């Protein structure tokens, strides 16, 4: 994989020109993407910008995010050839930081269920996960150092785990979702993929102009609460092993680690996540579903068929549960610095019919808290499995620092 932080160091020292860095990524895309299929389209002639902390950094943009320089087709025939007139604010944030937008990465249709043809770079017989399939796979395959994805259930953290890359789903609305195709306005969150935790930290810091997100040279040992999410069902052996391995490594490195019980109201929030998601999806996708029903991707269409009976009263009750759960979760962060939990049930499933199960991600998306995937182990078939480090709402710097601590502990 290509380290964003290492590229920045080499460009700053004069060891590598910014244009040469972009050329290297273009060559990697040309060599790898015929097999992996991570890009919908890319620009083989793009060049580095003249200035900015991300000068020389090539970025892939998930194809539900508006780009003036590329079509935004959302993985759906309804939007084939659709060309936005403007870049989404997150794309402009990258450009203002000096990044080069190299292309659009594949997404499941409308960032929902219907999979892409993108392959997992570690084992082509397995899914890369979704819905940010192309972004995770492009970084994992060493094509680009940074990519944008989105998460409504588990669409950043899960594919990061399956593809063995670092990723952050930031605190809700740290990155604006204006110009991103909406599925659920309460849940949709823009996230980043990179080779390691330092890479996504520096990418996010540059985009948001928040230098506090850059990792310090030394990270203090955190207080870690391990959460197994029993309410979401038992993980596969590789998922359980990854969580145990990360907890043990962090403890050996000096962290205080203990298992935490989750209150019933937080477990109830996990159960009502789909109520919020589907009620809002019926409004966000009303035009597509009602005016283009036959052209809708089949799995998403079936999902909307099954949930069209949701009522405002059910939605309001679910939102009340979410509010109470956020308050309960905030109290937990008075006891520990971060939580450590599963990123996925296990390694990536075989085949491309499914992008995997987001059941270990969806609670944290509803809670709006920052989540960082840390690659942890390699399971059978050469498939990666990660863990998630979670901090309180707005404590993205703390989540990144603790994730870096776990990442370094796993290397020892």
C-alpha positions as CSV (number, residue, x, y, z in Angstrom):
1,X,0.0,0.0,0.0
2,X,1.0,3.6,-0.5
3,X,1.5,5.6,2.7
4,X,0.1,9.2,2.5
5,X,2.4,10.2,5.4
6,X,5.5,8.8,3.7
7,X,4.6,10.5,0.4
8,X,4.3,13.8,2.2
9,X,7.7,13.3,3.8
10,X,9.3,12.4,0.6
11,X,7.7,15.3,-1.3
12,X,8.6,17.8,1.5
13,X,12.3,16.6,1.5
14,X,12.6,16.9,-2.3
15,X,13.2,13.2,-2.6
16,X,10.1,12.9,-4.8
17,X,8.3,15.5,-6.9
18,X,4.6,15.9,-6.5
19,X,4.0,15.2,-10.1
20,X,6.1,12.0,-9.9
21,X,3.9,10.9,-6.9
22,X,0.8,11.4,-9.0
23,X,2.4,9.5,-11.9
24,X,3.2,6.6,-9.7
25,X,-0.4,6.3,-8.6
26,X,-1.6,6.5,-12.2
27,X,0.7,3.7,-13.1
28,X,-0.5,1.6,-10.2
29,X,-4.2,2.2,-11.3
30,X,-3.3,1.2,-14.8
31,X,-1.6,-2.0,-13.6
32,X,-4.0,-3.1,-10.9
33,X,-7.5,-1.9,-11.8
34,X,-8.1,-4.2,-14.8
35,X,-8.2,-7.0,-12.3
36,X,-9.6,-5.4,-9.1
37,X,-12.2,-3.1,-10.7
38,X,-12.1,-0.4,-8.0
39,X,-12.7,2.6,-10.3
40,X,-15.7,3.6,-12.3
41,X,-13.5,6.1,-14.1
42,X,-10.2,7.8,-13.6
43,X,-8.1,10.5,-15.1
44,X,-4.8,9.2,-16.5
45,X,-3.6,12.8,-17.3
46,X,-4.2,14.4,-13.9
47,X,-1.3,16.4,-12.4
48,X,-0.3,17.6,-9.0
49,X,-1.5,21.0,-7.7
50,X,1.0,23.7,-6.9
51,X,0.5,23.9,-3.2
52,X,-1.1,22.5,-0.1
53,X,-0.5,19.8,2.5
54,X,-1.9,17.2,0.2
55,X,0.0,18.2,-2.8
56,X,1.0,15.1,-4.7
57,X,-1.7,13.0,-3.1
58,X,-4.0,11.2,-5.4
59,X,-7.5,10.6,-4.1
60,X,-10.4,8.4,-5.2
61,X,-14.0,9.6,-4.5
62,X,-16.8,7.2,-3.9
63,X,-19.3,7.5,-6.8
64,X,-22.2,8.9,-4.7
65,X,-20.2,12.1,-4.1
66,X,-20.7,14.9,-6.6
67,X,-17.7,15.8,-8.8
68,X,-17.7,18.5,-11.5
69,X,-14.8,16.7,-13.3
70,X,-16.3,13.2,-13.4
71,X,-19.8,11.8,-13.7
72,X,-21.6,10.7,-10.5
73,X,-23.6,7.7,-11.4
74,X,-24.2,6.2,-7.9
75,X,-23.8,2.7,-9.1
76,X,-27.3,2.9,-10.6
77,X,-28.6,2.9,-14.2
78,X,-31.0,5.7,-13.3
79,X,-28.1,8.1,-13.1
80,X,-25.9,6.7,-15.9
81,X,-24.0,9.6,-17.4
82,X,-25.2,12.1,-14.7
83,X,-22.8,15.0,-14.6
84,X,-22.9,17.4,-11.6
85,X,-22.1,21.0,-12.2
86,X,-20.3,21.4,-8.9
87,X,-18.0,19.5,-6.6
88,X,-19.4,18.5,-3.2
89,X,-17.8,20.4,-0.3
90,X,-15.7,17.4,0.8
91,X,-14.2,17.3,-2.7
92,X,-13.5,21.0,-2.6
93,X,-11.9,20.5,0.9
94,X,-9.5,18.0,-0.7
95,X,-8.7,20.3,-3.6
96,X,-8.1,23.3,-1.3
97,X,-5.7,21.1,0.6
98,X,-3.8,20.4,-2.6
99,X,-5.0,16.9,-3.4
100,X,-5.5,15.6,-6.9
101,X,-8.8,13.9,-7.6
102,X,-7.8,11.0,-9.7
103,X,-11.2,9.3,-10.2
104,X,-14.4,7.9,-8.9
105,X,-14.5,4.6,-7.0
106,X,-17.2,2.0,-7.2
107,X,-20.2,2.0,-4.9
108,X,-23.0,-0.4,-4.3
109,X,-26.1,1.1,-6.0
110,X,-27.1,4.1,-3.9
111,X,-24.7,2.9,-1.3
112,X,-27.2,0.2,-0.3
113,X,-27.3,-3.6,-0.9
114,X,-26.7,-4.3,-4.6
115,X,-23.0,-5.3,-4.8
116,X,-20.4,-4.0,-7.3
117,X,-18.1,-6.3,-9.3
118,X,-15.1,-5.0,-7.4
119,X,-12.8,-7.8,-6.0
120,X,-11.0,-8.0,-2.7
121,X,-7.3,-7.4,-3.5
122,X,-6.2,-10.0,-0.9
123,X,-8.3,-12.8,-2.3
124,X,-10.3,-12.3,-5.5
125,X,-12.9,-14.9,-4.6
126,X,-14.1,-12.7,-1.8
127,X,-16.0,-9.4,-1.5
128,X,-14.1,-6.2,-0.6
129,X,-17.2,-5.2,1.4
130,X,-19.5,-2.3,0.8
131,X,-20.9,0.1,0.1
132,X,-17.6,1.9,-0.2
133,X,-16.2,-1.1,-2.2
134,X,-13.9,0.7,-4.6
135,X,-12.4,3.1,-2.1
136,X,-11.3,0.3,0.3
137,X,-10.1,-1.9,-2.5
138,X,-8.2,0.9,-4.3
139,X,-6.2,1.7,-1.2
140,X,-5.6,-1.9,-0.3
141,X,-4.3,-2.7,-3.8
142,X,-1.8,0.1,-3.5
143,X,-3.3,2.2,-6.3
144,X,-3.9,5.4,-4.3
145,X,-2.9,6.6,-0.8
146,X,-6.3,8.1,0.2
147,X,-10.0,7.6,-0.7
148,X,-13.4,9.0,0.3
149,X,-16.2,6.7,1.3
150,X,-19.5,7.0,3.2
151,X,-21.2,5.1,6.0
152,X,-24.8,4.8,6.9
153,X,-24.6,1.4,8.6
154,X,-21.1,0.0,8.2
155,X,-19.9,1.1,4.8
156,X,-16.5,2.5,5.8
157,X,-15.4,0.4,8.7
158,X,-16.5,-3.0,7.4
159,X,-14.8,-2.8,3.9
160,X,-11.7,-1.4,5.7
161,X,-11.6,-4.5,7.8
162,X,-12.2,-6.8,4.9
163,X,-9.5,-5.1,2.8
164,X,-6.9,-4.6,5.6
165,X,-6.7,-0.8,5.5
166,X,-7.1,1.9,8.1
167,X,-10.2,4.0,8.0
168,X,-12.1,6.6,10.0
169,X,-15.8,7.3,10.1
170,X,-15.5,10.7,11.8
171,X,-17.9,12.3,14.2
172,X,-21.3,13.0,12.6
173,X,-21.0,16.1,10.4
174,X,-17.3,16.7,10.9
175,X,-17.2,16.3,7.1
176,X,-20.3,17.8,5.4
177,X,-22.6,15.5,3.4
178,X,-23.9,18.3,1.1
179,X,-23.5,17.0,-2.4
180,X,-23.5,13.4,-1.3
181,X,-26.5,11.3,-2.4
182,X,-28.6,11.0,0.8
183,X,-29.8,7.7,2.1
184,X,-30.4,8.7,5.8
185,X,-29.7,12.3,6.9
186,X,-29.4,11.2,10.5
187,X,-26.8,8.5,9.7
188,X,-24.9,9.4,6.5
189,X,-21.2,10.2,7.3
190,X,-18.3,10.8,5.0
191,X,-15.1,8.8,5.9
192,X,-11.6,8.2,4.8
193,X,-9.4,5.2,3.8
194,X,-5.6,5.1,4.0
195,X,-2.8,2.6,4.5
196,X,-2.4,3.3,8.2
197,X,-3.9,5.3,11.0
198,X,-1.4,8.2,10.6
199,X,-2.4,8.4,6.9
200,X,-6.1,8.9,7.6
201,X,-5.3,11.3,10.4
202,X,-3.2,13.5,8.2
203,X,-5.7,13.4,5.4
204,X,-8.6,14.4,7.7
205,X,-6.5,17.1,9.4
206,X,-5.7,18.6,6.0
207,X,-9.3,18.5,4.8
208,X,-10.7,20.0,7.9
209,X,-7.9,22.4,8.7
210,X,-7.7,20.9,12.2
211,X,-4.0,20.4,13.2
212,X,-5.1,18.7,16.4
213,X,-6.0,15.6,14.4
214,X,-2.4,15.0,13.4
215,X,-1.0,12.3,15.6
216,X,1.6,13.4,18.2
217,X,5.0,11.8,18.1
218,X,4.2,9.9,21.3
219,X,0.7,8.6,22.3
220,X,-0.2,8.1,25.9
221,X,-1.5,4.7,26.9
222,X,-5.3,4.9,26.8
223,X,-8.0,3.5,29.1
224,X,-9.8,1.0,26.9
225,X,-13.2,-0.6,27.4
226,X,-13.7,-3.7,25.3
227,X,-17.3,-4.1,24.0
228,X,-18.3,-7.4,22.5
229,X,-21.8,-6.3,21.4
230,X,-23.4,-9.5,22.5
231,X,-26.8,-8.0,21.5
232,X,-25.6,-8.2,17.9
233,X,-24.9,-11.9,18.0
234,X,-21.7,-13.9,18.2
235,X,-18.9,-13.2,15.8
236,X,-17.0,-15.7,13.7
237,X,-13.8,-17.2,15.2
238,X,-11.6,-14.8,13.2
239,X,-13.5,-11.7,14.5
240,X,-13.3,-12.9,18.1
241,X,-9.6,-13.6,17.7
242,X,-9.0,-10.2,16.2
243,X,-10.7,-8.5,19.2
244,X,-8.8,-10.6,21.7
245,X,-5.5,-10.1,19.9
246,X,-5.9,-6.3,19.8
247,X,-6.9,-6.1,23.5
248,X,-3.9,-8.2,24.6
249,X,-1.5,-6.2,22.5
250,X,-2.8,-2.9,23.9
251,X,-2.5,-4.2,27.5
252,X,1.0,-5.4,27.0
253,X,1.9,-2.0,25.6
254,X,0.7,-0.3,28.8
255,X,-3.0,0.4,28.2
256,X,-5.6,-0.2,30.9
257,X,-8.0,-2.7,29.3
258,X,-11.2,-4.0,30.7
259,X,-14.5,-5.4,29.4
260,X,-17.5,-3.2,29.6
261,X,-21.2,-4.1,29.8
262,X,-23.5,-2.0,27.6
263,X,-26.7,-0.8,29.1
264,X,-30.1,-1.9,27.7
265,X,-30.9,1.5,26.2
266,X,-27.7,1.3,24.1
267,X,-28.6,-2.2,23.0
268,X,-32.1,-0.9,22.2
269,X,-30.5,1.8,20.0
270,X,-28.8,-1.0,18.0
271,X,-32.2,-2.6,17.4
272,X,-33.9,0.6,16.2
273,X,-31.1,1.7,13.8
274,X,-33.0,0.1,10.9
275,X,-36.2,2.0,11.8
276,X,-34.4,5.3,11.4
277,X,-32.5,4.3,8.4
278,X,-35.4,2.9,6.4
279,X,-37.9,5.7,7.3
280,X,-35.5,8.3,6.1
281,X,-34.5,6.3,3.0
282,X,-38.1,6.2,1.8
283,X,-38.0,10.0,1.7
284,X,-34.5,10.4,0.4
285,X,-35.2,7.9,-2.5
286,X,-38.8,8.8,-3.1
287,X,-38.3,10.0,-6.6
288,X,-36.2,7.0,-7.6
289,X,-38.6,4.5,-6.0
290,X,-41.8,6.0,-7.2
291,X,-40.9,7.4,-10.6
292,X,-38.2,4.9,-11.6
293,X,-39.4,1.7,-9.8
294,X,-38.5,-0.8,-12.5
295,X,-35.0,0.7,-12.9
296,X,-34.3,0.5,-9.2
297,X,-31.5,-1.9,-8.2
298,X,-33.4,-5.1,-7.2
299,X,-32.0,-5.7,-3.7
300,X,-32.7,-2.1,-2.7
301,X,-36.1,-2.1,-4.3
302,X,-37.0,-5.2,-2.4
303,X,-35.8,-3.6,0.8
304,X,-37.9,-0.6,0.3
305,X,-40.9,-2.7,-0.6
306,X,-40.6,-4.5,2.7
307,X,-40.3,-1.4,4.8
308,X,-42.7,1.0,3.2
309,X,-45.2,0.6,6.1
310,X,-43.0,2.5,8.6
311,X,-44.9,5.2,10.5
312,X,-43.9,8.6,11.8
313,X,-44.8,7.4,15.3
314,X,-42.3,4.5,15.1
315,X,-39.7,6.8,13.7
316,X,-40.2,9.4,16.5
317,X,-40.0,6.7,19.1
318,X,-36.8,5.4,17.6
319,X,-35.2,8.8,17.6
320,X,-36.1,9.2,21.3
321,X,-34.3,5.9,22.0
322,X,-31.3,7.2,20.0
323,X,-31.2,10.4,22.1
324,X,-31.3,8.5,25.4
325,X,-28.6,6.0,24.1
326,X,-26.3,8.8,23.2
327,X,-26.6,10.2,26.7
328,X,-25.9,6.8,28.2
329,X,-22.9,6.3,25.9
330,X,-21.5,9.7,26.8
331,X,-21.5,8.7,30.5
332,X,-19.5,5.6,29.6
333,X,-16.7,7.8,28.2
334,X,-16.3,9.2,31.7
335,X,-14.9,5.7,32.7
336,X,-12.7,5.0,29.7
337,X,-10.9,7.0,27.0
338,X,-12.0,4.7,24.1
339,X,-14.0,1.6,23.3
340,X,-12.5,-1.4,21.4
341,X,-14.9,-3.5,19.5
342,X,-15.5,-5.6,16.3
343,X,-15.2,-4.1,12.9
344,X,-17.0,-7.1,11.2
345,X,-18.2,-10.6,12.2
346,X,-15.0,-12.0,10.7
347,X,-13.1,-12.1,7.4
348,X,-14.8,-11.1,4.1
349,X,-17.4,-13.5,2.9
350,X,-16.7,-15.6,-0.2
351,X,-18.3,-14.5,-3.5
352,X,-19.7,-11.1,-4.6
353,X,-23.4,-11.7,-3.9
354,X,-23.1,-10.0,-0.5
355,X,-20.9,-7.2,0.9
356,X,-21.0,-8.6,4.4
357,X,-22.9,-7.9,7.6
358,X,-22.8,-4.4,9.2
359,X,-24.3,-5.5,12.5
360,X,-21.2,-4.5,14.5
361,X,-21.1,-1.1,12.9
362,X,-24.6,0.3,12.9
363,X,-24.9,1.2,16.6
364,X,-21.9,3.5,16.4
365,X,-23.1,5.2,13.2
366,X,-26.4,6.0,15.0
367,X,-24.5,7.3,18.0
368,X,-22.5,9.7,15.7
369,X,-19.2,8.9,17.4
370,X,-15.8,8.6,15.6
371,X,-14.7,5.1,14.7
372,X,-11.3,4.0,13.4
373,X,-10.6,0.6,11.9
374,X,-7.2,-0.9,12.7
375,X,-6.1,-3.9,10.7
376,X,-5.3,-6.7,13.2
377,X,-4.8,-10.1,11.8
378,X,-4.7,-12.2,8.6
379,X,-7.2,-15.0,8.6
380,X,-7.5,-18.1,6.4
381,X,-7.3,-17.4,2.7
382,X,-5.0,-14.3,3.3
383,X,-8.0,-12.3,4.4
384,X,-7.6,-9.4,6.8
385,X,-9.7,-8.7,9.9
386,X,-9.7,-5.4,11.8
387,X,-11.0,-4.0,15.1
388,X,-12.7,-0.6,15.8
389,X,-11.5,2.0,18.2
390,X,-14.3,4.4,19.2
391,X,-14.2,7.7,21.2
392,X,-16.8,10.1,22.4
393,X,-18.6,12.4,20.0
394,X,-16.2,15.2,18.8
395,X,-13.2,13.4,20.2
396,X,-11.8,12.4,16.8
397,X,-8.3,13.2,17.8
398,X,-8.6,10.9,20.8
399,X,-10.0,8.1,18.6
400,X,-7.1,8.5,16.1
401,X,-4.4,8.6,18.9
402,X,-5.8,5.5,20.6
403,X,-6.1,3.7,17.3
404,X,-2.5,4.5,16.5
405,X,-1.5,3.2,20.0
406,X,-3.3,-0.1,19.2
407,X,-1.8,-0.2,15.7
408,X,1.7,0.2,17.1
409,X,1.1,-2.4,19.9
410,X,0.1,-4.9,17.3
411,X,3.4,-4.5,15.5
412,X,5.4,-5.4,18.5
